[in-house]
Amino acid sequence: MNSDNKAAATITVEKRMNGRWAFVLTYRGVTYPAQGEFGSQLQAQAAAQAAMKLLEKRG
């Protein structure tokens, strides 16, 4: 995979030790720290997608 086909963002959803879910977002080489204390994996994924769309809007 060359740099032209590389994704601009990577989202990782992880379960924390307290049983809550969080996401880590990497956008254009910048990794943002784990965000959130979500009750389900789906909620964390949805929040990560929303955060990614906001970053894409900002450019």
C-alpha distance matrix in Angstrom:
0.0 3.8 6.8 8.0 6.2 6.9 10.2 13.3 15.1 15.2 18.5 20.1 23.6 25.9 29.5 31.7 34.6 37.1 35.6 34.2 30.6 28.5 25.0 22.8 20.7 18.0 17.7 16.0 16.2 19.8 20.7 23.9 26.3 27.1 29.0 31.7 34.1 33.4 35.4 32.7 29.0 29.0 30.7 28.2 25.3 27.2 28.0 24.4 23.4 26.5 25.6 22.1 23.7 26.3 23.7 22.0 25.5 26.3 23.4
3.8 0.0 3.8 5.5 5.7 6.6 10.4 12.6 15.2 16.1 19.7 21.7 25.3 27.7 31.4 33.4 36.4 38.8 37.5 35.9 32.2 29.8 26.2 23.6 21.2 18.1 17.1 14.8 15.1 18.9 20.5 23.8 26.5 27.8 29.6 32.6 35.3 34.8 37.1 34.6 31.0 30.9 32.2 29.6 26.8 28.5 28.9 25.3 24.3 26.9 25.7 22.2 23.6 25.8 23.0 21.1 24.5 25.0 21.7
6.8 3.8 0.0 3.8 5.5 5.1 8.6 9.9 12.9 14.4 18.2 20.5 24.1 26.7 30.4 32.2 35.3 37.5 36.4 34.5 30.9 28.1 24.4 21.7 18.9 15.6 14.2 11.4 12.1 15.8 17.9 21.1 24.1 25.7 27.4 30.5 33.4 33.1 35.7 33.5 30.0 29.9 30.8 28.1 25.4 26.9 26.9 23.3 22.3 24.6 23.2 19.6 21.1 22.9 19.8 18.1 21.4 21.6 18.3
8.0 5.5 3.8 0.0 3.8 5.7 8.5 9.9 13.3 15.3 19.0 21.7 25.2 28.1 31.8 33.8 37.1 39.1 37.8 35.6 31.9 29.2 25.5 23.1 20.0 17.0 15.0 12.5 14.1 17.6 19.8 22.6 25.8 27.2 28.4 31.3 34.3 33.7 36.3 33.9 30.5 29.9 30.8 28.4 25.5 26.5 26.8 23.4 21.8 24.0 23.0 19.2 20.0 22.1 19.4 17.0 20.0 20.7 17.3
6.2 5.7 5.5 3.8 0.0 3.8 6.4 9.1 11.8 13.3 16.7 19.3 22.7 25.6 29.3 31.6 34.9 36.8 35.3 33.3 29.5 27.2 23.5 21.4 18.6 16.0 14.5 12.9 14.4 17.7 19.3 22.0 24.9 25.8 27.0 29.6 32.4 31.5 33.8 31.2 27.7 27.0 28.3 26.0 22.9 24.1 24.8 21.4 19.8 22.3 21.7 18.0 18.9 21.5 19.1 16.8 20.1 21.2 18.1
6.9 6.6 5.1 5.7 3.8 0.0 3.8 6.4 8.8 10.1 13.7 16.2 19.7 22.5 26.3 28.3 31.6 33.6 32.2 30.2 26.5 24.0 20.3 18.0 15.2 12.4 11.3 9.8 10.9 14.2 15.6 18.4 21.3 22.3 23.7 26.5 29.3 28.7 31.1 28.7 25.2 24.9 26.0 23.4 20.6 22.0 22.4 18.8 17.7 20.3 19.2 15.6 17.2 19.5 16.9 15.2 18.8 19.5 16.7
10.2 10.4 8.6 8.5 6.4 3.8 0.0 3.8 5.5 7.1 10.5 13.5 16.8 19.9 23.6 25.7 29.2 30.9 29.4 27.2 23.5 20.9 17.2 15.2 12.2 10.0 8.8 8.4 10.2 12.8 13.7 16.0 18.9 19.6 20.6 23.2 26.0 25.3 27.8 25.4 22.0 21.5 22.4 19.9 17.0 18.3 18.7 15.1 13.9 16.5 15.6 12.0 13.6 16.1 13.8 12.2 15.9 16.9 14.6
13.3 12.6 9.9 9.9 9.1 6.4 3.8 0.0 3.8 7.1 10.4 13.7 16.9 20.0 23.7 25.4 29.0 30.4 29.3 26.8 23.1 20.1 16.3 14.1 10.6 8.2 5.7 5.2 7.9 10.1 11.6 13.6 16.9 18.1 18.8 21.7 24.8 24.4 27.3 25.4 22.3 21.7 22.0 19.3 16.9 17.7 17.4 13.9 12.9 14.8 13.3 9.7 11.4 13.2 10.5 9.1 12.8 13.4 11.1
15.1 15.2 12.9 13.3 11.8 8.8 5.5 3.8 0.0 3.8 6.7 10.1 13.2 16.4 20.0 21.7 25.3 26.7 25.5 23.0 19.3 16.3 12.6 10.5 7.1 5.4 4.3 6.2 8.1 9.1 9.4 11.0 13.9 14.6 15.3 18.1 21.1 20.7 23.6 21.7 18.6 18.3 18.5 15.7 13.4 14.6 14.1 10.5 10.0 12.3 10.7 7.4 10.0 11.9 9.6 9.3 13.0 13.7 12.3
15.2 16.1 14.4 15.3 13.3 10.1 7.1 7.1 3.8 0.0 3.8 6.7 10.1 13.1 16.8 18.7 22.2 23.9 22.6 20.3 16.6 13.9 10.2 8.2 5.9 5.0 6.5 8.9 9.3 10.0 9.0 10.6 12.7 12.8 14.0 16.6 19.2 18.8 21.4 19.4 16.1 16.3 16.9 13.8 11.6 13.7 13.5 9.7 10.1 13.0 11.6 9.0 12.2 14.2 12.3 12.5 16.2 16.9 15.9
18.5 19.7 18.2 19.0 16.7 13.7 10.5 10.4 6.7 3.8 0.0 3.8 6.6 9.9 13.5 15.5 19.1 20.5 19.0 16.7 12.9 10.4 6.8 5.9 4.7 6.4 8.6 11.8 12.1 11.8 9.7 10.0 11.3 10.3 11.2 13.3 15.7 15.0 17.6 15.6 12.4 12.8 13.3 10.1 8.2 10.7 10.5 6.8 8.1 11.2 10.0 8.5 11.9 13.8 12.7 13.6 16.9 17.7 17.5
20.1 21.7 20.5 21.7 19.3 16.2 13.5 13.7 10.1 6.7 3.8 0.0 3.8 6.4 10.2 12.3 15.8 17.5 16.0 14.2 10.6 8.5 5.5 5.2 6.5 8.5 11.6 14.6 14.0 13.5 10.6 10.8 10.8 9.1 10.6 12.5 14.2 13.7 15.9 14.0 10.7 12.2 13.0 9.5 8.5 11.9 11.7 8.6 10.8 13.8 12.6 11.9 15.3 17.0 16.0 17.3 20.4 21.1 21.0
23.6 25.3 24.1 25.2 22.7 19.7 16.8 16.9 13.2 10.1 6.6 3.8 0.0 3.8 7.1 9.7 13.3 14.5 12.7 10.7 7.0 5.8 4.3 6.4 8.8 11.6 14.5 17.9 17.5 16.5 13.3 12.6 11.7 8.9 9.6 10.3 11.3 10.4 12.3 10.3 7.1 9.2 10.0 6.7 6.6 10.3 10.3 8.3 10.9 13.6 13.0 13.2 16.4 17.9 17.6 19.2 21.9 22.8 23.2
25.9 27.7 26.7 28.1 25.6 22.5 19.9 20.0 16.4 13.1 9.9 6.4 3.8 0.0 3.8 6.3 9.7 11.4 9.8 8.7 5.8 5.5 6.1 8.0 11.2 13.9 17.2 20.5 19.4 18.2 14.6 13.8 12.0 8.8 10.2 10.5 10.5 10.3 11.7 10.3 7.9 11.1 11.7 8.7 9.8 13.3 12.9 11.5 14.5 16.8 16.0 16.6 19.8 21.0 20.6 22.5 25.2 25.7 26.3
29.5 31.4 30.4 31.8 29.3 26.3 23.6 23.7 20.0 16.8 13.5 10.2 7.1 3.8 0.0 3.8 6.7 8.1 6.1 5.8 4.5 6.4 8.7 11.1 14.5 17.4 20.7 24.0 23.0 21.5 17.8 16.6 14.1 10.6 11.5 10.7 9.4 9.3 9.8 9.0 7.8 11.5 12.0 9.7 11.7 14.9 14.5 14.0 17.0 19.0 18.4 19.5 22.6 23.5 23.5 25.6 28.0 28.5 29.4
31.7 33.4 32.2 33.8 31.6 28.3 25.7 25.4 21.7 18.7 15.5 12.3 9.7 6.3 3.8 0.0 3.8 5.4 5.5 5.5 5.9 7.0 9.9 11.8 15.5 18.3 21.7 25.0 23.6 21.6 17.9 16.3 13.2 9.8 10.9 10.1 8.6 9.9 10.8 11.2 10.9 14.5 14.1 11.7 14.3 17.2 16.1 15.7 19.1 20.6 19.5 21.0 24.2 24.6 24.4 26.9 29.2 29.3 30.4
34.6 36.4 35.3 37.1 34.9 31.6 29.2 29.0 25.3 22.2 19.1 15.8 13.3 9.7 6.7 3.8 0.0 3.8 5.4 7.4 9.2 10.7 13.6 15.3 19.1 21.7 25.2 28.3 26.7 24.7 20.9 19.4 16.0 13.0 14.2 13.2 11.1 12.6 12.8 13.7 13.9 17.6 17.3 15.2 17.9 20.7 19.6 19.4 22.9 24.3 23.2 24.7 27.9 28.2 28.0 30.6 32.9 32.9 34.0
37.1 38.8 37.5 39.1 36.8 33.6 30.9 30.4 26.7 23.9 20.5 17.5 14.5 11.4 8.1 5.4 3.8 0.0 3.8 5.6 8.7 10.8 14.4 16.6 20.3 23.3 26.5 29.9 28.6 26.3 22.6 20.6 17.2 13.9 14.1 12.2 9.3 10.9 10.6 12.4 13.6 17.0 16.1 14.8 17.9 20.2 19.0 19.5 22.9 23.9 23.0 25.1 28.0 28.1 28.3 31.0 32.9 33.0 34.5
35.6 37.5 36.4 37.8 35.3 32.2 29.4 29.3 25.5 22.6 19.0 16.0 12.7 9.8 6.1 5.5 5.4 3.8 0.0 3.8 6.7 9.9 13.3 16.1 19.6 22.8 25.9 29.4 28.4 26.4 22.7 20.9 17.9 14.3 14.2 12.1 9.0 9.2 8.1 9.2 10.4 13.9 13.6 12.6 15.5 17.9 17.3 18.0 21.1 22.3 22.0 23.9 26.6 27.1 27.6 30.0 31.9 32.4 33.9
34.2 35.9 34.5 35.6 33.3 30.2 27.2 26.8 23.0 20.3 16.7 14.2 10.7 8.7 5.8 5.5 7.4 5.6 3.8 0.0 3.8 6.9 10.5 13.7 16.9 20.3 23.2 26.8 26.1 24.0 20.4 18.2 15.5 11.7 11.0 8.5 5.4 5.5 5.5 7.1 8.5 11.6 10.5 9.4 12.7 14.7 13.8 14.7 17.9 18.8 18.5 20.6 23.2 23.5 24.2 26.7 28.4 28.9 30.5
30.6 32.2 30.9 31.9 29.5 26.5 23.5 23.1 19.3 16.6 12.9 10.6 7.0 5.8 4.5 5.9 9.2 8.7 6.7 3.8 0.0 3.8 7.1 10.4 13.5 17.0 19.8 23.4 22.9 21.0 17.5 15.5 13.3 9.5 8.9 7.0 5.6 4.8 6.2 6.1 5.9 9.0 8.2 6.2 9.2 11.6 10.9 11.2 14.4 15.7 15.4 17.1 19.8 20.5 21.0 23.3 25.3 25.9 27.3
28.5 29.8 28.1 29.2 27.2 24.0 20.9 20.1 16.3 13.9 10.4 8.5 5.8 5.5 6.4 7.0 10.7 10.8 9.9 6.9 3.8 0.0 3.8 7.0 10.1 13.6 16.3 20.0 19.4 17.3 13.9 11.7 9.6 5.9 5.4 5.0 5.7 6.3 9.1 9.1 8.0 10.3 9.1 5.8 8.6 10.9 9.3 8.8 12.5 13.6 12.6 14.3 17.3 17.7 17.8 20.3 22.4 22.7 24.0
25.0 26.2 24.4 25.5 23.5 20.3 17.2 16.3 12.6 10.2 6.8 5.5 4.3 6.1 8.7 9.9 13.6 14.4 13.3 10.5 7.1 3.8 0.0 3.8 6.4 10.0 12.7 16.3 16.0 14.1 10.9 9.2 8.2 5.3 5.4 6.9 9.1 9.2 12.2 11.3 9.1 10.7 9.9 6.1 7.2 9.9 8.2 6.3 9.9 11.6 10.1 11.1 14.5 15.1 14.8 17.1 19.5 19.9 20.8
22.8 23.6 21.7 23.1 21.4 18.0 15.2 14.1 10.5 8.2 5.9 5.2 6.4 8.0 11.1 11.8 15.3 16.6 16.1 13.7 10.4 7.0 3.8 0.0 3.8 6.7 9.9 13.3 12.5 10.6 7.2 6.2 5.8 4.6 6.5 9.4 12.0 12.8 15.8 15.0 12.7 14.1 13.5 9.7 10.1 12.5 10.7 7.9 11.0 12.8 10.4 10.7 14.4 14.9 13.6 15.9 18.7 18.6 19.0
20.7 21.2 18.9 20.0 18.6 15.2 12.2 10.6 7.1 5.9 4.7 6.5 8.8 11.2 14.5 15.5 19.1 20.3 19.6 16.9 13.5 10.1 6.4 3.8 0.0 3.8 6.3 9.9 9.8 8.2 5.8 5.4 7.3 7.6 8.5 11.6 14.7 15.1 18.3 17.2 14.7 15.3 14.6 11.2 10.5 12.3 10.5 7.1 9.3 11.0 8.4 7.6 11.4 12.0 10.3 12.3 15.3 15.3 15.4
18.0 18.1 15.6 17.0 16.0 12.4 10.0 8.2 5.4 5.0 6.4 8.5 11.6 13.9 17.4 18.3 21.7 23.3 22.8 20.3 17.0 13.6 10.0 6.7 3.8 0.0 3.8 6.7 6.1 5.4 4.1 6.1 8.9 10.3 11.9 15.2 18.3 18.8 22.0 20.8 18.0 18.6 18.2 14.8 13.7 15.5 14.0 10.4 11.8 13.6 10.8 9.0 12.6 13.2 10.6 12.0 15.4 15.0 14.3
17.7 17.1 14.2 15.0 14.5 11.3 8.8 5.7 4.3 6.5 8.6 11.6 14.5 17.2 20.7 21.7 25.2 26.5 25.9 23.2 19.8 16.3 12.7 9.9 6.3 3.8 0.0 3.8 5.5 5.3 6.5 8.0 11.5 13.2 14.1 17.3 20.7 21.0 24.2 23.0 20.3 20.3 19.7 16.7 15.2 16.2 14.7 11.3 11.7 13.0 10.2 7.7 10.6 11.1 7.9 8.8 12.3 11.8 10.6
16.0 14.8 11.4 12.5 12.9 9.8 8.4 5.2 6.2 8.9 11.8 14.6 17.9 20.5 24.0 25.0 28.3 29.9 29.4 26.8 23.4 20.0 16.3 13.3 9.9 6.7 3.8 0.0 3.8 5.6 8.4 10.7 14.3 16.5 17.6 21.0 24.4 24.8 28.0 26.7 23.9 23.8 23.5 20.4 18.8 19.8 18.4 15.0 15.0 16.2 13.6 10.8 13.1 13.5 9.9 10.0 13.4 12.5 10.2
16.2 15.1 12.1 14.1 14.4 10.9 10.2 7.9 8.1 9.3 12.1 14.0 17.5 19.4 23.0 23.6 26.7 28.6 28.4 26.1 22.9 19.4 16.0 12.5 9.8 6.1 5.5 3.8 0.0 3.8 6.5 9.7 12.9 15.4 17.2 20.8 24.1 24.8 28.1 26.9 24.0 24.6 24.3 20.9 19.7 21.2 19.7 16.1 16.9 18.4 15.5 13.2 16.0 16.2 12.7 13.4 16.7 15.5 13.6
19.8 18.9 15.8 17.6 17.7 14.2 12.8 10.1 9.1 10.0 11.8 13.5 16.5 18.2 21.5 21.6 24.7 26.3 26.4 24.0 21.0 17.3 14.1 10.6 8.2 5.4 5.3 5.6 3.8 0.0 3.8 6.4 9.7 12.7 14.4 18.1 21.4 22.6 26.0 25.3 22.8 23.5 22.7 19.3 18.6 20.0 17.9 14.7 16.0 17.0 13.6 12.1 15.2 14.7 11.3 13.1 16.0 14.4 13.4
20.7 20.5 17.9 19.8 19.3 15.6 13.7 11.6 9.4 9.0 9.7 10.6 13.3 14.6 17.8 17.9 20.9 22.6 22.7 20.4 17.5 13.9 10.9 7.2 5.8 4.1 6.5 8.4 6.5 3.8 0.0 3.8 6.4 9.1 11.3 15.0 18.2 19.5 22.8 22.2 19.8 20.9 20.1 16.5 16.3 18.1 15.9 12.7 14.8 16.0 12.7 11.9 15.4 15.1 12.3 14.5 17.5 16.3 15.8
23.9 23.8 21.1 22.6 22.0 18.4 16.0 13.6 11.0 10.6 10.0 10.8 12.6 13.8 16.6 16.3 19.4 20.6 20.9 18.2 15.5 11.7 9.2 6.2 5.4 6.1 8.0 10.7 9.7 6.4 3.8 0.0 3.8 6.7 8.1 11.9 15.2 16.8 20.4 20.2 18.3 19.3 17.9 14.4 14.9 16.3 13.6 11.0 13.6 14.1 10.6 10.9 14.3 13.5 11.3 14.2 16.7 15.4 15.9
26.3 26.5 24.1 25.8 24.9 21.3 18.9 16.9 13.9 12.7 11.3 10.8 11.7 12.0 14.1 13.2 16.0 17.2 17.9 15.5 13.3 9.6 8.2 5.8 7.3 8.9 11.5 14.3 12.9 9.7 6.4 3.8 0.0 3.8 6.2 9.9 12.8 14.9 18.4 18.6 17.1 18.8 17.2 13.7 15.0 16.7 13.9 11.9 15.1 15.7 12.5 13.5 17.0 16.1 14.5 17.6 19.9 18.7 19.5
27.1 27.8 25.7 27.2 25.8 22.3 19.6 18.1 14.6 12.8 10.3 9.1 8.9 8.8 10.6 9.8 13.0 13.9 14.3 11.7 9.5 5.9 5.3 4.6 7.6 10.3 13.2 16.5 15.4 12.7 9.1 6.7 3.8 0.0 3.8 6.9 9.4 11.4 14.7 15.0 13.6 15.6 14.1 10.5 12.4 14.4 11.8 10.2 13.9 14.7 12.1 13.5 17.0 16.6 15.7 18.6 20.9 20.3 21.3
29.0 29.6 27.4 28.4 27.0 23.7 20.6 18.8 15.3 14.0 11.2 10.6 9.6 10.2 11.5 10.9 14.2 14.1 14.2 11.0 8.9 5.4 5.4 6.5 8.5 11.9 14.1 17.6 17.2 14.4 11.3 8.1 6.2 3.8 0.0 3.8 7.2 9.1 12.7 13.4 12.7 14.0 11.8 8.6 11.0 12.2 9.1 8.5 12.3 12.3 10.0 12.3 15.3 14.6 14.5 17.7 19.3 19.0 20.6
31.7 32.6 30.5 31.3 29.6 26.5 23.2 21.7 18.1 16.6 13.3 12.5 10.3 10.5 10.7 10.1 13.2 12.2 12.1 8.5 7.0 5.0 6.9 9.4 11.6 15.2 17.3 21.0 20.8 18.1 15.0 11.9 9.9 6.9 3.8 0.0 3.7 5.7 9.4 10.8 11.0 12.4 9.6 7.3 10.7 11.5 8.6 9.5 13.0 12.8 11.5 14.3 16.8 16.2 16.9 19.9 21.2 21.2 23.2
34.1 35.3 33.4 34.3 32.4 29.3 26.0 24.8 21.1 19.2 15.7 14.2 11.3 10.5 9.4 8.6 11.1 9.3 9.0 5.4 5.6 5.7 9.1 12.0 14.7 18.3 20.7 24.4 24.1 21.4 18.2 15.2 12.8 9.4 7.2 3.7 0.0 3.8 6.7 9.0 10.2 12.1 9.6 8.1 11.9 12.9 10.8 12.2 15.5 15.5 14.8 17.5 19.9 19.6 20.5 23.3 24.6 24.8 26.8
33.4 34.8 33.1 33.7 31.5 28.7 25.3 24.4 20.7 18.8 15.0 13.7 10.4 10.3 9.3 9.9 12.6 10.9 9.2 5.5 4.8 6.3 9.2 12.8 15.1 18.8 21.0 24.8 24.8 22.6 19.5 16.8 14.9 11.4 9.1 5.7 3.8 0.0 3.8 5.6 7.3 8.7 6.1 5.7 9.5 10.3 9.0 11.0 13.9 14.1 14.3 16.9 18.9 19.1 20.4 22.8 24.1 24.9 26.9
35.4 37.1 35.7 36.3 33.8 31.1 27.8 27.3 23.6 21.4 17.6 15.9 12.3 11.7 9.8 10.8 12.8 10.6 8.1 5.5 6.2 9.1 12.2 15.8 18.3 22.0 24.2 28.0 28.1 26.0 22.8 20.4 18.4 14.7 12.7 9.4 6.7 3.8 0.0 3.8 7.1 8.6 7.0 8.0 11.2 12.0 11.8 13.9 16.4 16.8 17.5 19.9 21.7 22.3 23.8 26.0 27.2 28.3 30.2
32.7 34.6 33.5 33.9 31.2 28.7 25.4 25.4 21.7 19.4 15.6 14.0 10.3 10.3 9.0 11.2 13.7 12.4 9.2 7.1 6.1 9.1 11.3 15.0 17.2 20.8 23.0 26.7 26.9 25.3 22.2 20.2 18.6 15.0 13.4 10.8 9.0 5.6 3.8 0.0 3.8 5.4 5.4 6.6 8.9 10.2 11.0 12.6 14.6 15.8 16.9 18.7 20.5 21.7 23.1 24.8 26.3 27.8 29.3
29.0 31.0 30.0 30.5 27.7 25.2 22.0 22.3 18.6 16.1 12.4 10.7 7.1 7.9 7.8 10.9 13.9 13.6 10.4 8.5 5.9 8.0 9.1 12.7 14.7 18.0 20.3 23.9 24.0 22.8 19.8 18.3 17.1 13.6 12.7 11.0 10.2 7.3 7.1 3.8 0.0 3.8 5.5 5.2 6.2 8.7 10.0 10.6 12.4 14.4 15.4 16.5 18.6 20.2 21.2 22.6 24.6 26.1 27.2
29.0 30.9 29.9 29.9 27.0 24.9 21.5 21.7 18.3 16.3 12.8 12.2 9.2 11.1 11.5 14.5 17.6 17.0 13.9 11.6 9.0 10.3 10.7 14.1 15.3 18.6 20.3 23.8 24.6 23.5 20.9 19.3 18.8 15.6 14.0 12.4 12.1 8.7 8.6 5.4 3.8 0.0 3.8 5.4 5.1 6.2 8.6 9.8 10.6 12.4 14.2 15.3 16.7 18.6 20.1 21.1 22.8 24.7 26.0
30.7 32.2 30.8 30.8 28.3 26.0 22.4 22.0 18.5 16.9 13.3 13.0 10.0 11.7 12.0 14.1 17.3 16.1 13.6 10.5 8.2 9.1 9.9 13.5 14.6 18.2 19.7 23.5 24.3 22.7 20.1 17.9 17.2 14.1 11.8 9.6 9.6 6.1 7.0 5.4 5.5 3.8 0.0 3.8 5.5 5.2 6.2 8.6 10.0 10.7 12.3 14.3 15.5 16.8 18.6 20.1 21.4 23.0 24.7
28.2 29.6 28.1 28.4 26.0 23.4 19.9 19.3 15.7 13.8 10.1 9.5 6.7 8.7 9.7 11.7 15.2 14.8 12.6 9.4 6.2 5.8 6.1 9.7 11.2 14.8 16.7 20.4 20.9 19.3 16.5 14.4 13.7 10.5 8.6 7.3 8.1 5.7 8.0 6.6 5.2 5.4 3.8 0.0 3.8 5.5 5.2 6.1 8.7 9.9 10.5 12.2 14.3 15.4 16.6 18.4 20.1 21.3 22.8
25.3 26.8 25.4 25.5 22.9 20.6 17.0 16.9 13.4 11.6 8.2 8.5 6.6 9.8 11.7 14.3 17.9 17.9 15.5 12.7 9.2 8.6 7.2 10.1 10.5 13.7 15.2 18.8 19.7 18.6 16.3 14.9 15.0 12.4 11.0 10.7 11.9 9.5 11.2 8.9 6.2 5.1 5.5 3.8 0.0 3.8 5.5 5.1 6.2 8.7 9.9 10.5 12.4 14.4 15.4 16.5 18.5 20.2 21.2
27.2 28.5 26.9 26.5 24.1 22.0 18.3 17.7 14.6 13.7 10.7 11.9 10.3 13.3 14.9 17.2 20.7 20.2 17.9 14.7 11.6 10.9 9.9 12.5 12.3 15.5 16.2 19.8 21.2 20.0 18.1 16.3 16.7 14.4 12.2 11.5 12.9 10.3 12.0 10.2 8.7 6.2 5.2 5.5 3.8 0.0 3.8 5.4 5.2 6.3 8.7 9.9 10.7 12.6 14.5 15.4 16.8 18.8 20.3
28.0 28.9 26.9 26.8 24.8 22.4 18.7 17.4 14.1 13.5 10.5 11.7 10.3 12.9 14.5 16.1 19.6 19.0 17.3 13.8 10.9 9.3 8.2 10.7 10.5 14.0 14.7 18.4 19.7 17.9 15.9 13.6 13.9 11.8 9.1 8.6 10.8 9.0 11.8 11.0 10.0 8.6 6.2 5.2 5.5 3.8 0.0 3.8 5.4 5.1 6.2 8.6 9.9 10.7 12.5 14.3 15.4 16.9 18.7
24.4 25.3 23.3 23.4 21.4 18.8 15.1 13.9 10.5 9.7 6.8 8.6 8.3 11.5 14.0 15.7 19.4 19.5 18.0 14.7 11.2 8.8 6.3 7.9 7.1 10.4 11.3 15.0 16.1 14.7 12.7 11.0 11.9 10.2 8.5 9.5 12.2 11.0 13.9 12.6 10.6 9.8 8.6 6.1 5.1 5.4 3.8 0.0 3.8 5.4 5.1 6.1 8.7 9.9 10.6 12.3 14.3 15.5 16.7
23.4 24.3 22.3 21.8 19.8 17.7 13.9 12.9 10.0 10.1 8.1 10.8 10.9 14.5 17.0 19.1 22.9 22.9 21.1 17.9 14.4 12.5 9.9 11.0 9.3 11.8 11.7 15.0 16.9 16.0 14.8 13.6 15.1 13.9 12.3 13.0 15.5 13.9 16.4 14.6 12.4 10.6 10.0 8.7 6.2 5.2 5.4 3.8 0.0 3.8 5.4 5.1 6.2 8.7 9.9 10.5 12.4 14.5 15.4
26.5 26.9 24.6 24.0 22.3 20.3 16.5 14.8 12.3 13.0 11.2 13.8 13.6 16.8 19.0 20.6 24.3 23.9 22.3 18.8 15.7 13.6 11.6 12.8 11.0 13.6 13.0 16.2 18.4 17.0 16.0 14.1 15.7 14.7 12.3 12.8 15.5 14.1 16.8 15.8 14.4 12.4 10.7 9.9 8.7 6.3 5.1 5.4 3.8 0.0 3.8 5.4 5.2 6.4 8.8 9.9 10.7 12.7 14.5
25.6 25.7 23.2 23.0 21.7 19.2 15.6 13.3 10.7 11.6 10.0 12.6 13.0 16.0 18.4 19.5 23.2 23.0 22.0 18.5 15.4 12.6 10.1 10.4 8.4 10.8 10.2 13.6 15.5 13.6 12.7 10.6 12.5 12.1 10.0 11.5 14.8 14.3 17.5 16.9 15.4 14.2 12.3 10.5 9.9 8.7 6.2 5.1 5.4 3.8 0.0 3.8 5.5 5.2 6.4 8.7 10.0 10.9 12.7
22.1 22.2 19.6 19.2 18.0 15.6 12.0 9.7 7.4 9.0 8.5 11.9 13.2 16.6 19.5 21.0 24.7 25.1 23.9 20.6 17.1 14.3 11.1 10.7 7.6 9.0 7.7 10.8 13.2 12.1 11.9 10.9 13.5 13.5 12.3 14.3 17.5 16.9 19.9 18.7 16.5 15.3 14.3 12.2 10.5 9.9 8.6 6.1 5.1 5.4 3.8 0.0 3.8 5.4 5.1 6.2 8.7 10.0 10.7
23.7 23.6 21.1 20.0 18.9 17.2 13.6 11.4 10.0 12.2 11.9 15.3 16.4 19.8 22.6 24.2 27.9 28.0 26.6 23.2 19.8 17.3 14.5 14.4 11.4 12.6 10.6 13.1 16.0 15.2 15.4 14.3 17.0 17.0 15.3 16.8 19.9 18.9 21.7 20.5 18.6 16.7 15.5 14.3 12.4 10.7 9.9 8.7 6.2 5.2 5.5 3.8 0.0 3.8 5.4 5.0 6.2 8.7 9.9
26.3 25.8 22.9 22.1 21.5 19.5 16.1 13.2 11.9 14.2 13.8 17.0 17.9 21.0 23.5 24.6 28.2 28.1 27.1 23.5 20.5 17.7 15.1 14.9 12.0 13.2 11.1 13.5 16.2 14.7 15.1 13.5 16.1 16.6 14.6 16.2 19.6 19.1 22.3 21.7 20.2 18.6 16.8 15.4 14.4 12.6 10.7 9.9 8.7 6.4 5.2 5.4 3.8 0.0 3.8 5.4 5.1 6.4 8.8
23.7 23.0 19.8 19.4 19.1 16.9 13.8 10.5 9.6 12.3 12.7 16.0 17.6 20.6 23.5 24.4 28.0 28.3 27.6 24.2 21.0 17.8 14.8 13.6 10.3 10.6 7.9 9.9 12.7 11.3 12.3 11.3 14.5 15.7 14.5 16.9 20.5 20.4 23.8 23.1 21.2 20.1 18.6 16.6 15.4 14.5 12.5 10.6 9.9 8.8 6.4 5.1 5.4 3.8 0.0 3.8 5.4 5.2 6.4
22.0 21.1 18.1 17.0 16.8 15.2 12.2 9.1 9.3 12.5 13.6 17.3 19.2 22.5 25.6 26.9 30.6 31.0 30.0 26.7 23.3 20.3 17.1 15.9 12.3 12.0 8.8 10.0 13.4 13.1 14.5 14.2 17.6 18.6 17.7 19.9 23.3 22.8 26.0 24.8 22.6 21.1 20.1 18.4 16.5 15.4 14.3 12.3 10.5 9.9 8.7 6.2 5.0 5.4 3.8 0.0 3.8 5.4 5.1
25.5 24.5 21.4 20.0 20.1 18.8 15.9 12.8 13.0 16.2 16.9 20.4 21.9 25.2 28.0 29.2 32.9 32.9 31.9 28.4 25.3 22.4 19.5 18.7 15.3 15.4 12.3 13.4 16.7 16.0 17.5 16.7 19.9 20.9 19.3 21.2 24.6 24.1 27.2 26.3 24.6 22.8 21.4 20.1 18.5 16.8 15.4 14.3 12.4 10.7 10.0 8.7 6.2 5.1 5.4 3.8 0.0 3.8 5.3
26.3 25.0 21.6 20.7 21.2 19.5 16.9 13.4 13.7 16.9 17.7 21.1 22.8 25.7 28.5 29.3 32.9 33.0 32.4 28.9 25.9 22.7 19.9 18.6 15.3 15.0 11.8 12.5 15.5 14.4 16.3 15.4 18.7 20.3 19.0 21.2 24.8 24.9 28.3 27.8 26.1 24.7 23.0 21.3 20.2 18.8 16.9 15.5 14.5 12.7 10.9 10.0 8.7 6.4 5.2 5.4 3.8 0.0 3.8
23.4 21.7 18.3 17.3 18.1 16.7 14.6 11.1 12.3 15.9 17.5 21.0 23.2 26.3 29.4 30.4 34.0 34.5 33.9 30.5 27.3 24.0 20.8 19.0 15.4 14.3 10.6 10.2 13.6 13.4 15.8 15.9 19.5 21.3 20.6 23.2 26.8 26.9 30.2 29.3 27.2 26.0 24.7 22.8 21.2 20.3 18.7 16.7 15.4 14.5 12.7 10.7 9.9 8.8 6.4 5.1 5.3 3.8 0.0
